[in-house]
Amino acid sequence: MYKGKHPQANIKKGPLTLKNALDIGIKLGGILEKIHRKGLIYCDLKPENVIVCSDGSVKLVDLAGIMREGASIREFTKNYDRGAWNMGPRIADRNYNMFSLACIIIEMLEPQKFKKAAHISGLLSVVRSKYPPGFFNLINSALKGSIEFDVFYRNLISHSAQIKDKNPSPSADTILNIMLVCSVLFFIFTILLAAG
């Protein structure tokens, strides 16, 4: 499904589809949710610390960035740190992870524009102009911290389920219609052969 060992390799090849970016984001969100249940926060969330295996599974590396919830963050990367964007405190909480995850999803979709963005409104304008309104609202809420991580994660799953693949497998109705057309054509062909 995904080539390479980590999203940064995929990002450098060009932007991912919304479906693929959400798939990675959901898997990453699931890992973060498990860490949160232990009262911990992964405070250096960035593409370099995420490995996407060839089977599509997602792994976190560099676990030195894990801290107790509520602690002051010492280790961070500017582009994924809400404090550097003036979007909240540099305190280890679930919404700190939500901000970083939203940034990673934007970077997977728009790698060049993410690197050039100087402020959050620049990132949000890209998302608003190119992606569905519901997705924009979700990313906007995540970056501004106006929802909780659990709500963000559930909504990522919901948005992913609503996105159709470019080449969806045919439905049962489509298959039946094709079989019916083939049967009618075979019947007509048989009659023409018998008459001739």
FIDO-854036 format. One record per residue (C-alpha): residue number from 1; x, y, z. Coordinates in steps of 0.5 Angstrom, whole numbers, always signed. Example, Ala and Ser with C-alpha at 12.3 -4.5 7.8 and 13.67 -1.06 7.14 Angstrom:
{pos:1, x:+25, y:-9, z:+16}
{pos:2, x:+27, y:-2, z:+14}
***
This chain:
{pos:1, x:+0, y:+0, z:+0}
{pos:2, x:+5, y:+5, z:+2}
{pos:3, x:+12, y:+5, z:-1}
{pos:4, x:+18, y:+7, z:+3}
{pos:5, x:+20, y:+6, z:+11}
{pos:6, x:+17, y:+13, z:+13}
{pos:7, x:+12, y:+18, z:+11}
{pos:8, x:+18, y:+23, z:+10}
{pos:9, x:+20, y:+19, z:+4}
{pos:10, x:+13, y:+19, z:+1}
{pos:11, x:+12, y:+27, z:+3}
{pos:12, x:+18, y:+28, z:-1}
{pos:13, x:+16, y:+24, z:-7}
{pos:14, x:+10, y:+29, z:-7}
{pos:15, x:+3, y:+30, z:-4}
{pos:16, x:-1, y:+24, z:-1}
{pos:17, x:-8, y:+23, z:-3}
{pos:18, x:-13, y:+25, z:+3}
{pos:19, x:-15, y:+18, z:+4}
{pos:20, x:-8, y:+16, z:+5}
{pos:21, x:-6, y:+22, z:+9}
{pos:22, x:-12, y:+20, z:+13}
{pos:23, x:-10, y:+13, z:+14}
{pos:24, x:-3, y:+14, z:+16}
{pos:25, x:-6, y:+20, z:+21}
{pos:26, x:-11, y:+15, z:+24}
{pos:27, x:-6, y:+9, z:+25}
{pos:28, x:-2, y:+15, z:+28}
{pos:29, x:-8, y:+17, z:+33}
{pos:30, x:-9, y:+10, z:+35}
{pos:31, x:-2, y:+10, z:+38}
{pos:32, x:-2, y:+16, z:+41}
{pos:33, x:-9, y:+14, z:+44}
{pos:34, x:-6, y:+8, z:+47}
{pos:35, x:+0, y:+12, z:+50}
{pos:36, x:-5, y:+17, z:+53}
{pos:37, x:-9, y:+12, z:+57}
{pos:38, x:-2, y:+11, z:+61}
{pos:39, x:-2, y:+18, z:+63}
{pos:40, x:+3, y:+20, z:+58}
{pos:41, x:+4, y:+25, z:+52}
{pos:42, x:+9, y:+24, z:+46}
{pos:43, x:+12, y:+31, z:+46}
{pos:44, x:+16, y:+30, z:+39}
{pos:45, x:+11, y:+28, z:+34}
{pos:46, x:+14, y:+29, z:+27}
{pos:47, x:+15, y:+25, z:+21}
{pos:48, x:+22, y:+23, z:+22}
{pos:49, x:+20, y:+20, z:+28}
{pos:50, x:+14, y:+16, z:+25}
{pos:51, x:+16, y:+10, z:+21}
{pos:52, x:+10, y:+7, z:+15}
{pos:53, x:+12, y:+0, z:+14}
{pos:54, x:+11, y:-3, z:+7}
{pos:55, x:+5, y:-7, z:+10}
{pos:56, x:+2, y:+0, z:+12}
{pos:57, x:+3, y:-1, z:+19}
{pos:58, x:+5, y:+5, z:+23}
{pos:59, x:+11, y:+6, z:+28}
{pos:60, x:+13, y:+11, z:+33}
{pos:61, x:+21, y:+12, z:+34}
{pos:62, x:+25, y:+16, z:+39}
{pos:63, x:+21, y:+15, z:+45}
{pos:64, x:+26, y:+20, z:+49}
{pos:65, x:+20, y:+25, z:+47}
{pos:66, x:+15, y:+21, z:+52}
{pos:67, x:+13, y:+25, z:+58}
{pos:68, x:+8, y:+25, z:+64}
{pos:69, x:+2, y:+29, z:+62}
{pos:70, x:+2, y:+36, z:+65}
{pos:71, x:+10, y:+36, z:+65}
{pos:72, x:+13, y:+42, z:+61}
{pos:73, x:+16, y:+40, z:+54}
{pos:74, x:+23, y:+40, z:+54}
{pos:75, x:+24, y:+37, z:+47}
{pos:76, x:+20, y:+39, z:+41}
{pos:77, x:+21, y:+41, z:+33}
{pos:78, x:+19, y:+48, z:+32}
{pos:79, x:+14, y:+46, z:+26}
{pos:80, x:+10, y:+41, z:+30}
{pos:81, x:+10, y:+45, z:+36}
{pos:82, x:+4, y:+49, z:+38}
{pos:83, x:+8, y:+54, z:+42}
{pos:84, x:+13, y:+56, z:+36}
{pos:85, x:+6, y:+57, z:+32}
{pos:86, x:+3, y:+61, z:+38}
{pos:87, x:-3, y:+57, z:+39}
{pos:88, x:-2, y:+54, z:+46}
{pos:89, x:+3, y:+53, z:+52}
{pos:90, x:+9, y:+48, z:+51}
{pos:91, x:+5, y:+43, z:+56}
{pos:92, x:+5, y:+36, z:+55}
{pos:93, x:-3, y:+35, z:+54}
{pos:94, x:-7, y:+31, z:+49}
{pos:95, x:-8, y:+37, z:+45}
{pos:96, x:-1, y:+38, z:+44}
{pos:97, x:-1, y:+31, z:+40}
{pos:98, x:-7, y:+33, z:+37}
{pos:99, x:-4, y:+40, z:+34}
{pos:100, x:+2, y:+36, z:+32}
{pos:101, x:-2, y:+30, z:+28}
{pos:102, x:-6, y:+36, z:+25}
{pos:103, x:+1, y:+39, z:+22}
{pos:104, x:+3, y:+32, z:+20}
{pos:105, x:-3, y:+31, z:+16}
{pos:106, x:-3, y:+38, z:+13}
{pos:107, x:+5, y:+36, z:+11}
{pos:108, x:+3, y:+30, z:+8}
{pos:109, x:-2, y:+33, z:+3}
{pos:110, x:+1, y:+39, z:+2}
{pos:111, x:+9, y:+38, z:+3}
{pos:112, x:+11, y:+45, z:+0}
{pos:113, x:+6, y:+49, z:+2}
{pos:114, x:+7, y:+47, z:+9}
{pos:115, x:+15, y:+48, z:+9}
{pos:116, x:+13, y:+55, z:+7}
{pos:117, x:+8, y:+57, z:+12}
{pos:118, x:+10, y:+62, z:+16}
{pos:119, x:+3, y:+62, z:+20}
{pos:120, x:-3, y:+58, z:+22}
{pos:121, x:-7, y:+62, z:+17}
{pos:122, x:-3, y:+60, z:+11}
{pos:123, x:-4, y:+53, z:+13}
{pos:124, x:-11, y:+54, z:+14}
{pos:125, x:-12, y:+57, z:+7}
{pos:126, x:-9, y:+52, z:+4}
{pos:127, x:-14, y:+47, z:+7}
{pos:128, x:-20, y:+51, z:+6}
{pos:129, x:-18, y:+52, z:-1}
{pos:130, x:-17, y:+45, z:-3}
{pos:131, x:-21, y:+40, z:+1}
{pos:132, x:-28, y:+38, z:+4}
{pos:133, x:-31, y:+44, z:+8}
{pos:134, x:-32, y:+38, z:+14}
{pos:135, x:-24, y:+36, z:+14}
{pos:136, x:-22, y:+44, z:+14}
{pos:137, x:-27, y:+45, z:+20}
{pos:138, x:-24, y:+39, z:+23}
{pos:139, x:-16, y:+41, z:+22}
{pos:140, x:-18, y:+48, z:+24}
{pos:141, x:-21, y:+46, z:+31}
{pos:142, x:-15, y:+41, z:+32}
{pos:143, x:-10, y:+47, z:+30}
{pos:144, x:-14, y:+52, z:+35}
{pos:145, x:-15, y:+47, z:+40}
{pos:146, x:-22, y:+48, z:+40}
{pos:147, x:-24, y:+40, z:+41}
{pos:148, x:-21, y:+35, z:+45}
{pos:149, x:-16, y:+30, z:+42}
{pos:150, x:-21, y:+24, z:+43}
{pos:151, x:-26, y:+28, z:+38}
{pos:152, x:-21, y:+29, z:+33}
{pos:153, x:-19, y:+22, z:+33}
{pos:154, x:-26, y:+20, z:+32}
{pos:155, x:-28, y:+25, z:+27}
{pos:156, x:-21, y:+23, z:+23}
{pos:157, x:-24, y:+16, z:+22}
{pos:158, x:-31, y:+19, z:+20}
{pos:159, x:-28, y:+23, z:+15}
{pos:160, x:-24, y:+17, z:+12}
{pos:161, x:-30, y:+13, z:+12}
{pos:162, x:-33, y:+18, z:+7}
{pos:163, x:-28, y:+19, z:+2}
{pos:164, x:-28, y:+14, z:-4}
{pos:165, x:-22, y:+11, z:-7}
{pos:166, x:-21, y:+13, z:-14}
{pos:167, x:-22, y:+6, z:-16}
{pos:168, x:-27, y:+3, z:-12}
{pos:169, x:-29, y:-5, z:-13}
{pos:170, x:-35, y:-5, z:-16}
{pos:171, x:-42, y:-6, z:-13}
{pos:172, x:-46, y:-12, z:-13}
{pos:173, x:-51, y:-8, z:-17}
{pos:174, x:-46, y:-7, z:-22}
{pos:175, x:-44, y:-14, z:-23}
{pos:176, x:-51, y:-16, z:-24}
{pos:177, x:-52, y:-11, z:-29}
{pos:178, x:-46, y:-13, z:-33}
{pos:179, x:-48, y:-20, z:-32}
{pos:180, x:-55, y:-19, z:-35}
{pos:181, x:-52, y:-15, z:-41}
{pos:182, x:-48, y:-20, z:-43}
{pos:183, x:-53, y:-25, z:-42}
{pos:184, x:-58, y:-21, z:-47}
{pos:185, x:-52, y:-20, z:-52}
{pos:186, x:-51, y:-28, z:-52}
{pos:187, x:-58, y:-29, z:-53}
{pos:188, x:-58, y:-25, z:-59}
{pos:189, x:-52, y:-27, z:-61}
{pos:190, x:-55, y:-35, z:-61}
{pos:191, x:-61, y:-33, z:-64}
{pos:192, x:-57, y:-29, z:-70}
{pos:193, x:-53, y:-36, z:-71}
{pos:194, x:-59, y:-40, z:-71}
{pos:195, x:-62, y:-36, z:-76}
{pos:196, x:-56, y:-36, z:-81}
***
